[in-house]
Amino acid sequence: MFGLGTPELLVIFGIAFLIFGGKKLPEIGAGLGKAIGSFKNGLNEVEDMGLDIKKNLPGVKEVTAMQDKVDKAKNISKVLTK
């Protein structure tokens, strides 16, 4: 985790406690948790949209099938040359 150890995290939390106080820290933590969750959901949606676009493009199935055939041929040539 970014090379932070326990002593460093304790110093960071101590400074945050001094700056924001005990009542504000849970609110800040909850807000950060929601933001991180929302960011991850957004990334997953973008990845899913990219996969949908790839599937719907014309010729993608044919290219994928041809790539599989080429990969199989490479594997066969590796076996034969050994």
Secondary structure, DSSP 8 states (H G I E B T S, - for coil): -TT--HHHHHHHHHHHHHHH-TTHHHHHHHHHHHHHHHHHHHHHHHHHHHHHHHHHSTTHHHHHHHHHHHHHHHHHHHHHH-
